[in-house]
Amino acid sequence: MLCGSFAAIALTMSACQEQTVQQQPREYPTVTAALSTETTSESYPATIRGRQDVSVMPQVSGTLTELRVSEGDKVKRGQVLFVIDQVPYRAALETAKANVEAAKASLAQAQLSYDSKKVLREKNVVSDFDLMTAQNTLLAANAALAQANAQLVNAQNSLSYTEVKSPADGIVGTLPYRVGALVGPSMPSPLTNVSDNNQMYVYFSMNETQVLALARQYECLDAAIKNMPDVALRLSDDSLYKHTGRIESISGVIDQSTGSAQLRAVFPNPECLLLSGTSGQVIITRTLNDVIVIPQAATFEVQDKTFVYQIVDGRASARQVSVARLQDGKRYIVKSGLAVGDVIVAEGAGLLREGTPIVAKPAAEAKPLAAN
């Protein structure tokens, strides 16, 4: 019985000594919350398009007789790209011209007949019926001439449409049709596309929360377009495009299917490096003033909530914070939960427990912590 008492006393003393060792204050790296200015950047997947991507469709049907350009050629507005067989359209034009001359002759004859009947009617040689018949014939001849002139204009236009011209300055795309192909307005694909690549439109999207944040930061979306800094473009090969661009428009409508709004930035393309139809990433850099920044190592998560250990009266006290990740992957911006002057443990927060005694040490002087 006596041996059992001594054993219990020994275990109790051992536990007390262990607890004393565990509760002894240790040095932990700390950081004091202070206001700073940070530059952040966010990337958005983007699609690159020419300022003008125009499909070139023929306006008349016929056999393709000439290709005057090659794929990738730079062309000017009004330059002839293709020629469609002109023989039937020249014949139609000559027929239309002949019809005009015939209509003119008929009109002259009708005018002569009307004038004659008018004189004879004044002498009571012919009846009113004869005069009105001559007048109607004259009106019909006038209408026939107008119709013939309209057909002439239509034939002239049709002949001119056999020369398919570029609708804009730009670069010629693929040429799926070759000489001898039968083409027409109802064909499924265009003769080619002409892309104006001097300036490129880059389209990307922001979700509803991001658009709302922009509107609040600049007071309205119009002000955001005017005052937002230039944006950068990362190409598909992960290189950074050397020219910056500007955001030109922000859609004022949220797409219900995606929950996002479309933005358009314009980039210069003097070297023709950007190609219509390619992809990239728009990078928007923003400067945040008067924000609190803490290391990610100072935080730990419990049930998707982020906490830090604040030092209060020499002991660790857990505090929930709301944070946003910085691009360097090492720090957080604190949106709420900390105030200027608060001291928190900078490293090893996940190894601490509530109430652990802490001896504060600046993070720069502290040694890496070892797991207990």
Protein Blocks (a to p, Z undefined) as FASTA:
>chain_A
ZZmmmmmmmmmmmmmmmmmmmmpccddddddddddddddddddddddddfbdcddddfbd
cddfbdcbdehiacdehiafbdcdfklmmmmmmmmmmmmmmmmmmmmmmmmmmmmmmmmm
mnomacfklmmmmmmmmmmmmmmmmmmmmmmmmmmmmmmmmpccdfbdcdddddfbcehi
acdfkbmbdfbdcddfkbccddddddfklmmmmmmmnopaklmmmmpccdddddfkopac
fbdcddfbdcfbdcfklopacdddddddfkomacghiacddddddddehiadddfklpcc
eehiacddddeehiacdddddddddfklpaccdfbhpaehiacdfehklmpcehiacddd
dfklpccdddZZ
